[in-house]
Amino acid sequence: MRTPDERARMDGRNERSTRPPTGTRSVWTNERLGHAGRTETTVEFKQLERQTDARREAVERILAVSDKYASTLDAKKVTGAGINEELVPQIALGATLLDLGSLMGEKTTYGHDLIIVGEAQDKLGALQATYLTRLRAGFLADLEEYVQESQRYNELKRKLESRRLDYDAKLAKVQKSKKEKPELEEEVRAAQFKYEESMQDVENQMVYLSEFEVHSFSCAVAVLGEQLPYSRAVYGVRGMFPSNYTEPYTPEPAPRPVATSVTGRSTKSTRSMHSAYNAPPPPAPPAAAAGFRSLPPAMARSYSTPVVGSAAAVCSTCGCDEFKANVFKPQSCNNCFHQH
């Protein structure tokens, strides 16, 4: 048979086992005081609260994904090739192409083409930077404002819960008191007023967030309003250059290995490392648009393929019929080009 001290210790263990976790112990203590019931909000309030919480979580996810999307377009630290600053990657690419084109010389075909592509990349990068600025100032700024207002909503909810506990605790004291105590009743009325005031603040904030969603939706649609002009501007860059620079490039099939003779020379002209550059090209470019850097007529890029059997289709050095236009040494077959 247990002694009174043992029974007291057992009762203490049983009581501790029924208590909630440490983080909610103060709530449990206040609500257990006087065995008073918990003050509940209305059904409509709870429904609005659930909707607000669900939408807040969704908007926070959208903001997180949108930030990652914007970071892919943002300027980044670029080092090397004479660059050591934050640039939009496309602008950095254009700068390096322009540097190499200037080094090769604008009057060379390769240098001229590098300058053309570099100018295009620089223009596209500038358009992308403008688009990103407008995206951050519009859609992303509205999402961030919504999240900030949601944080204020969370603070008001915590304040409401604190005042509810205070109101329930004072109400329990009145119910537990065997005598009427005007000071306790006055404390209950003051606590009730604060609780109802906080509940109204939370409700007003939830209504504000629901109205803010309508504005956010219009801002989400505005993203398309920013993307479409950006896309049109990107497409408009095509007009800065001759048509042959903007047509899709279809590379030649990979060459098959060629048989070699006893002397080790190929029975047919081998392809040089410039074969891809000399692949079947589109027609000759039309007159350049305003502001386009054009070559003199003698240096203009020609993509016309000579007709086999004609005088232009015979190598001027060895006279073979394996002639193929070579931009670095005109009217020479690839084999003779490498020998010289």
Backbone hydrogen bonds, N-H to C=O, Kabsch-Sander energy under -0.5 kcal/mol:
donor,donor_aa,acceptor,acceptor_aa,energy
7,R,3,T,-2.4
8,A,4,P,-2.1
9,R,5,D,-2.1
10,M,6,E,-2.4
11,D,7,R,-2.5
12,G,8,A,-2.1
13,R,9,R,-2.0
14,N,10,M,-2.4
15,E,11,D,-2.2
16,R,12,G,-2.2
17,S,13,R,-2.0
18,T,14,N,-1.0
18,T,15,E,-0.6
19,R,16,R,-0.9
24,T,21,P,-1.5
25,R,22,T,-1.5
28,W,24,T,-2.5
29,T,25,R,-2.7
30,N,26,S,-2.3
31,E,27,V,-2.3
32,R,28,W,-1.9
33,L,29,T,-1.1
35,H,32,R,-2.4
36,A,33,L,-1.1
46,K,42,T,-2.1
47,Q,43,V,-2.2
48,L,44,E,-2.3
49,E,45,F,-2.1
50,R,46,K,-2.3
51,Q,47,Q,-2.1
52,T,48,L,-2.2
53,D,49,E,-2.3
54,A,50,R,-2.2
55,R,51,Q,-2.3
56,R,52,T,-2.3
57,E,53,D,-2.0
58,A,54,A,-1.7
59,V,55,R,-2.6
60,E,56,R,-2.1
61,R,57,E,-1.7
62,I,58,A,-2.2
63,L,59,V,-2.5
64,A,60,E,-2.0
65,V,61,R,-2.3
66,S,62,I,-2.7
67,D,63,L,-2.3
68,K,64,A,-1.5
69,Y,65,V,-2.3
70,A,66,S,-2.6
71,S,67,D,-2.1
72,T,68,K,-1.2
72,T,69,Y,-0.5
73,L,69,Y,-0.6
73,L,70,A,-1.0
74,D,70,A,-0.9
76,K,87,L,-2.6
78,V,85,E,-2.7
80,G,83,I,-0.8
83,I,80,G,-1.9
85,E,78,V,-1.3
87,L,76,K,-2.5
87,L,85,E,-0.6
91,I,88,V,-1.0
92,A,88,V,-2.2
93,L,89,P,-2.3
94,G,90,Q,-2.2
95,A,91,I,-2.2
96,T,92,A,-2.1
97,L,93,L,-2.2
98,L,94,G,-2.4
99,D,95,A,-2.1
100,L,96,T,-2.3
101,G,97,L,-2.6
102,S,98,L,-2.4
103,L,99,D,-2.0
104,M,100,L,-2.5
105,G,101,G,-1.6
108,T,105,G,-1.4
112,H,108,T,-2.7
113,D,109,T,-2.5
114,L,110,Y,-2.3
115,I,111,G,-2.1
116,I,112,H,-2.0
117,V,113,D,-2.5
118,G,114,L,-2.7
119,E,115,I,-2.4
120,A,116,I,-1.8
121,Q,117,V,-2.5
122,D,118,G,-2.3
123,K,119,E,-2.1
124,L,120,A,-2.6
125,G,121,Q,-2.5
126,A,122,D,-1.9
127,L,123,K,-2.0
128,Q,124,L,-2.2
129,A,125,G,-2.2
130,T,126,A,-2.0
131,Y,127,L,-2.3
132,L,128,Q,-2.4
133,T,129,A,-2.0
134,R,130,T,-2.0
135,L,131,Y,-2.1
136,R,132,L,-2.4
137,A,133,T,-2.1
138,G,134,R,-1.3
140,L,135,L,-1.9
141,A,136,R,-0.9
142,D,138,G,-1.9
143,L,139,F,-2.0
144,E,140,L,-2.3
145,E,141,A,-2.0
146,Y,142,D,-2.2
147,V,143,L,-2.2
148,Q,144,E,-2.1
149,E,145,E,-2.3
150,S,146,Y,-2.0
151,Q,147,V,-1.9
152,R,148,Q,-1.8
153,Y,149,E,-1.9
154,N,150,S,-2.1
155,E,151,Q,-2.0
156,L,152,R,-2.3
157,K,153,Y,-1.9
158,R,154,N,-2.2
159,K,155,E,-2.2
160,L,156,L,-2.3
161,E,157,K,-2.4
162,S,158,R,-2.2
163,R,159,K,-2.2
164,R,160,L,-2.1
165,L,161,E,-2.1
166,D,162,S,-1.9
167,Y,163,R,-2.5
168,D,164,R,-2.8
169,A,165,L,-2.3
170,K,166,D,-2.2
171,L,167,Y,-2.3
172,A,168,D,-2.1
173,K,169,A,-1.6
174,V,170,K,-1.8
175,Q,171,L,-2.1
176,K,172,A,-2.1
177,S,173,K,-1.9
184,L,181,K,-0.7
185,E,181,K,-2.0
186,E,182,P,-2.3
187,E,183,E,-1.9
188,V,184,L,-2.2
189,R,185,E,-2.3
190,A,186,E,-2.3
191,A,187,E,-2.5
192,Q,188,V,-2.7
193,F,189,R,-2.1
194,K,190,A,-2.1
195,Y,191,A,-2.3
196,E,192,Q,-2.7
197,E,193,F,-2.1
198,S,194,K,-2.4
199,M,195,Y,-2.4
200,Q,196,E,-1.9
201,D,197,E,-1.9
202,V,198,S,-2.4
203,E,199,M,-2.2
204,N,200,Q,-2.6
205,Q,201,D,-2.1
206,M,202,V,-2.2
207,V,203,E,-2.2
208,Y,204,N,-2.3
209,L,205,Q,-2.3
210,S,206,M,-2.0
211,E,207,V,-2.1
212,F,208,Y,-2.2
213,E,209,L,-1.5
214,V,210,S,-0.7
215,H,211,E,-1.1
216,S,212,F,-2.4
217,F,213,E,-2.4
218,S,214,V,-1.7
219,C,215,H,-1.6
220,A,216,S,-2.2
221,V,217,F,-2.2
222,A,218,S,-1.3
223,V,219,C,-0.7
223,V,220,A,-0.8
224,L,220,A,-0.7
224,L,221,V,-0.7
225,G,221,V,-1.2
226,E,222,A,-1.3
226,E,223,V,-0.5
227,Q,223,V,-2.5
228,L,224,L,-2.7
230,Y,226,E,-1.5
231,S,227,Q,-2.8
232,R,228,L,-2.6
233,A,229,P,-2.5
234,V,230,Y,-2.4
235,Y,231,S,-2.4
236,G,232,R,-2.0
237,V,233,A,-0.8
237,V,234,V,-1.0
238,R,235,Y,-1.4
239,G,236,G,-1.2
240,M,237,V,-1.9
241,F,238,R,-1.5
245,Y,242,P,-1.6
246,T,243,S,-1.2
247,E,243,S,-0.7
250,T,248,P,-0.5
261,S,265,R,-2.3
264,G,261,S,-1.4
267,T,259,A,-1.8
275,S,272,S,-1.8
278,N,274,H,-1.8
279,A,276,A,-1.2
292,F,289,A,-1.9
294,S,292,F,-1.0
299,M,296,P,-1.5
300,A,296,P,-0.8
300,A,297,P,-0.8
310,S,307,V,-1.8
313,A,310,S,-1.3
314,V,311,A,-1.2
315,C,320,C,-2.1
316,S,331,Q,-2.2
319,G,315,C,-1.1
323,F,313,A,-0.7
332,S,329,K,-0.9
337,F,333,C,-2.2
338,H,334,N,-1.8
339,Q,335,N,-1.6
340,H,336,C,-1.6
